Amino acid sequence: MKKLFIALFFTSFISSAFAFDLPVELPVDVPGVSKDKKGDSAGGSGTDLKALSDQQSAVVASLNSALRNLSKAQMVFAEALDLKEVAEVAKVNSENLAKGDLAGKDELKKVVSSSSDVQAKINKKMAENQVLSAESKVKFATGVSPYAKGTVDVVATGKNAQSATKSLSSTKDLTVLSKMATLIYVGTESPGMLKLFFDSTSTLSKFMTANGIDTKELKSASDALGE
């Protein structure tokens, strides 16, 4: 838990620097960021664009994987909870993601926003302590595995994006920031996503327990979130 909140605080601090274009003086003992990586020039000693580009590609692929699994789970959960409109939105997200990885910042932002909204509505419904029918319990349980996989990927994506964006915290080169826009977006969005799915997993566990649904498959998600 301590590690999670430290990560959230540090990333929020960096996010503020990007938003207001303030120079951020990184501590010299930040893991993976040495003194000679504080320069501003693209392609110079301070910014390895090739490495950052590779990291951005990896983060985008990981986030797409997370969103694909989460949209599948959300569709199942919403249907079992009789949230028809919410289930339809989750279905559209799932179909769009199934076509291939979304690479652009705007594309990802749209799906992340929609997925977060869907999850919030599912959480609200679960918090009402609805008693599921036997058939709905069986259906609901089939969404747990993709939910757990998606949440594990969200955590991994967040950690990788936060780590990568640390090396950009003192960069003012607009060319670099433009090329790394998607990476920066994911890095700054990660705290909110981690908080959402931390709360979601806790709510899900309580709801499943109350309805007599086995929670073993949730363990990987809980472990990844540090619960």
Backbone torsions as a table, in degrees:
resi	resn	phi	psi	omega
1	MET	NA	-44.2	-179.7
2	LYS	-59.5	-44.5	-179.6
3	LYS	-59.7	-40.3	-178.3
4	LEU	-63.4	-47.6	-175.8
5	PHE	-72.4	-31.4	174.7
6	ILE	-63.3	-42.3	179.5
7	ALA	-63.2	-41.4	-179.4
8	LEU	-64.6	-42.4	-178.7
9	PHE	-65.4	-46.4	-176.7
10	PHE	-64.6	-40.5	-179.8
11	THR	-69.0	-37.0	178.1
12	SER	-63.6	-36.4	178.2
13	PHE	-64.1	-44.8	178.8
14	ILE	-64.5	-39.3	-179.6
15	SER	-59.5	-40.0	-179.8
16	SER	-64.2	-35.6	179.1
17	ALA	-64.2	-42.3	178.0
18	PHE	-63.7	-42.7	-174.7
19	ALA	-63.4	-36.5	-176.8
20	PHE	-108.5	6.7	176.6
21	ASP	58.8	40.0	179.7
22	LEU	-94.4	143.3	177.3
23	PRO	-71.3	135.8	179.4
24	VAL	-112.1	122.4	178.9
25	GLU	-91.1	104.9	-177.9
26	LEU	-73.6	143.2	174.5
27	PRO	-65.9	146.8	-174.1
28	VAL	-69.8	-15.5	-176.7
29	ASP	-100.1	16.0	176.8
30	VAL	-66.9	123.9	-178.7
31	PRO	-55.5	130.2	174.2
32	GLY	82.6	-1.2	179.3
33	VAL	-126.1	105.7	-178.2
34	SER	-92.4	169.4	-176.9
35	LYS	-57.8	-37.3	-175.5
36	ASP	-77.4	5.8	178.1
37	LYS	-105.4	24.4	-177.5
38	LYS	-104.9	6.9	-178.3
39	GLY	-72.1	169.5	-176.8
40	ASP	-108.1	-12.9	-171.7
41	SER	-81.9	133.3	177.2
42	ALA	-67.6	131.6	178.0
43	GLY	79.2	-4.7	179.0
44	GLY	-87.2	-165.7	-176.9
45	SER	-66.6	-21.3	-176.0
46	GLY	-85.6	-22.4	-174.9
47	THR	-137.4	115.8	177.3
48	ASP	-95.3	92.6	-175.9
49	LEU	-61.6	-37.6	-179.1
50	LYS	-63.3	-46.1	-179.9
51	ALA	-64.7	-42.5	179.5
52	LEU	-65.7	-38.2	178.1
53	SER	-63.0	-40.9	177.8
54	ASP	-64.9	-40.7	179.0
55	GLN	-65.9	-39.7	178.8
56	GLN	-62.1	-43.1	179.2
57	SER	-62.0	-41.3	-179.7
58	ALA	-66.6	-40.9	179.6
59	VAL	-65.3	-42.3	179.4
60	VAL	-63.2	-43.6	179.4
61	ALA	-63.3	-41.9	-179.9
62	SER	-65.7	-40.6	179.6
63	LEU	-67.4	-40.1	177.0
64	ASN	-61.0	-42.0	178.4
65	SER	-61.9	-43.3	179.3
66	ALA	-62.2	-46.4	-177.7
67	LEU	-66.6	-35.9	178.2
68	ARG	-62.1	-48.2	-179.6
69	ASN	-67.0	-40.7	-179.1
70	LEU	-66.6	-39.1	179.4
71	SER	-64.9	-36.4	176.9
72	LYS	-63.5	-46.8	-179.4
73	ALA	-64.1	-43.2	-178.5
74	GLN	-62.9	-37.5	178.5
75	MET	-62.9	-43.3	179.7
76	VAL	-66.7	-48.6	-179.4
77	PHE	-59.0	-46.0	-177.8
78	ALA	-63.1	-41.1	178.8
79	GLU	-64.7	-43.3	180.0
80	ALA	-65.2	-30.5	179.9
81	LEU	-89.5	3.1	-179.9
82	ASP	62.8	36.8	174.8
83	LEU	-100.7	79.1	-171.4
84	LYS	-61.5	-46.5	-178.8
85	GLU	-65.9	-39.3	178.7
86	VAL	-66.0	-40.7	178.4
87	ALA	-61.9	-36.9	-179.8
88	GLU	-67.0	-40.3	177.6
89	VAL	-63.8	-43.9	179.0
90	ALA	-62.6	-37.1	178.8
91	LYS	-64.0	-43.6	178.6
92	VAL	-63.0	-43.0	177.7
93	ASN	-59.9	-44.0	-179.2
94	SER	-62.2	-44.1	-179.6
95	GLU	-65.0	-40.7	179.0
96	ASN	-65.4	-40.8	-179.9
97	LEU	-71.0	-29.4	-179.7
98	ALA	-68.4	-19.1	-178.5
99	LYS	-74.5	-17.5	-178.9
100	GLY	144.3	168.0	-177.8
101	ASP	-63.7	136.4	173.0
102	LEU	-88.4	121.8	-172.5
103	ALA	-104.5	-29.8	-176.1
104	GLY	-79.4	151.8	179.9
105	LYS	-57.8	-46.6	-176.8
106	ASP	-64.8	-40.1	178.4
107	GLU	-62.6	-47.9	-178.3
108	LEU	-66.2	-40.1	-179.3
109	LYS	-60.0	-41.3	-179.3
110	LYS	-63.6	-45.4	-178.4
111	VAL	-72.6	-39.1	178.3
112	VAL	-61.2	-43.9	179.1
113	SER	-62.6	-44.4	-179.7
114	SER	-65.8	-44.0	-179.5
115	SER	-63.7	-40.5	179.2
116	SER	-65.1	-40.5	179.3
117	ASP	-65.0	-43.0	178.4
118	VAL	-61.2	-45.6	-178.3
119	GLN	-64.4	-38.7	179.5
120	ALA	-62.2	-39.5	179.7
121	LYS	-69.9	-37.0	176.6
122	ILE	-65.2	-43.9	178.8
123	ASN	-59.6	-42.8	-179.6
124	LYS	-61.8	-41.2	179.8
125	LYS	-67.6	-41.8	179.3
126	MET	-63.8	-34.9	-178.4
127	ALA	-66.8	-15.3	178.3
128	GLU	-80.5	-0.1	177.4
129	ASN	58.8	42.1	177.7
130	GLN	-63.4	138.6	177.1
131	VAL	-93.7	119.3	-177.9
132	LEU	-83.0	150.1	174.0
133	SER	-73.7	166.8	179.8
134	ALA	-58.3	-41.7	-179.8
135	GLU	-65.6	-41.4	-179.5
136	SER	-68.4	-33.2	177.2
137	LYS	-62.0	-44.5	179.6
138	VAL	-62.1	-44.8	-179.8
139	LYS	-64.3	-47.2	-178.6
140	PHE	-56.8	-42.2	-177.1
141	ALA	-61.7	-27.8	-178.8
142	THR	-71.9	-13.8	179.2
143	GLY	-90.1	-9.3	-175.0
144	VAL	-67.8	-43.1	-178.2
145	SER	-61.2	-51.4	177.6
146	PRO	-65.2	-30.3	176.7
147	TYR	-63.6	-46.6	-179.5
148	ALA	-61.5	-44.4	179.4
149	LYS	-63.5	-42.7	179.8
150	GLY	-63.9	-40.6	-179.6
151	THR	-67.6	-40.6	176.5
152	VAL	-59.8	-41.4	178.4
153	ASP	-67.9	-35.1	177.3
154	VAL	-62.0	-44.2	179.6
155	VAL	-63.7	-46.8	179.9
156	ALA	-62.7	-42.5	179.1
157	THR	-61.7	-45.4	-179.9
158	GLY	-60.7	-45.5	-179.6
159	LYS	-63.2	-44.9	-178.6
160	ASN	-66.2	-41.2	-179.7
161	ALA	-66.6	-41.7	178.8
162	GLN	-63.1	-41.8	179.0
163	SER	-63.0	-43.8	-178.1
164	ALA	-67.8	-38.9	-176.7
165	THR	-73.9	-15.4	177.3
166	LYS	-59.2	-38.7	-177.7
167	SER	-73.7	-8.5	178.6
168	LEU	-102.5	-0.4	-171.4
169	SER	-64.6	-24.9	179.5
170	SER	-109.2	8.1	-178.3
171	THR	-84.7	129.3	178.0
172	LYS	-113.3	0.8	-179.1
173	ASP	-68.8	115.5	-175.5
174	LEU	-64.7	-30.1	178.5
175	THR	-64.8	-45.2	179.1
176	VAL	-63.6	-48.5	-178.3
177	LEU	-62.6	-34.7	178.4
178	SER	-68.1	-43.9	-179.5
179	LYS	-68.0	-28.7	-178.1
180	MET	-101.9	19.9	-175.6
181	ALA	-57.5	-40.9	-179.0
182	THR	-67.8	-41.9	178.3
183	LEU	-61.4	-45.6	179.7
184	ILE	-62.7	-41.1	179.0
185	TYR	-59.6	-48.7	-178.8
186	VAL	-63.5	-41.3	179.5
187	GLY	-61.7	-40.4	-179.1
188	THR	-79.5	-23.0	179.9
189	GLU	-84.1	-21.4	-173.9
190	SER	-56.4	-44.0	-179.7
191	PRO	-56.0	-43.2	179.4
192	GLY	-65.6	-39.8	179.0
193	MET	-66.8	-42.1	179.6
194	LEU	-63.4	-41.9	179.2
195	LYS	-63.8	-43.9	-179.3
196	LEU	-59.7	-49.2	-175.3
197	PHE	-80.0	-18.8	170.0
198	PHE	-65.3	-48.6	178.6
199	ASP	-65.5	-39.4	-178.1
200	SER	-63.0	-43.8	-177.8
201	THR	-65.4	-38.1	177.1
202	SER	-65.0	-45.7	178.9
203	THR	-63.9	-41.5	-179.9
204	LEU	-62.7	-43.4	-179.9
205	SER	-61.8	-43.6	179.6
206	LYS	-65.6	-42.0	-178.6
207	PHE	-65.1	-44.2	-179.5
208	MET	-65.1	-41.5	179.1
209	THR	-61.9	-43.4	-179.8
210	ALA	-63.8	-29.2	-179.4
211	ASN	-98.9	9.7	176.6
212	GLY	68.8	30.7	178.8
213	ILE	-100.8	131.4	-178.3
214	ASP	-58.3	130.7	-177.5
215	THR	-102.8	9.0	-176.4
216	LYS	-57.4	-39.1	-177.4
217	GLU	-69.1	-13.6	178.0
218	LEU	-80.8	-12.2	-173.1
219	LYS	-57.7	-42.0	-178.3
220	SER	-63.2	-37.6	177.1
221	ALA	-67.6	-43.9	179.3
222	SER	-63.1	-41.6	179.2
223	ASP	-63.8	-43.1	-178.7
224	ALA	-63.7	-36.3	-179.6
225	LEU	-81.8	-8.7	178.1
226	GLY	81.6	23.0	-179.4
227	GLU	-77.9	NA	NA
